[in-house]
Amino acid sequence: MQVTKPKKQRKRLFQAPDHIRHRQFSARLSPELRASHEAKGIPVRSGDTVRVMRGDYKDFEGKVTRVERKKYRI
């Protein structure tokens, strides 16, 4: 059963265990990688090359140096 209240959704997000947080850090794949991995998105890891899709840094491309699961930062 899923929770519909925003307050409870935020609670589950911030109290999620590490194996769930790992999946929440997933990113979409480019069409070339989609064909080779047979998936639309995979979790982000250190060393991956990513492109920012939204915000002030849109279209900025770089390499992931670290992923902080506790603070939800890449």
ABEGO torsion letter per residue (X at the ends): XBBABAAAAAAAAAABBAAAAAAAABBBBBAAAAAAAGBABBBBBBGBBBBBABEAABGBBBBBABBBAAAGBX
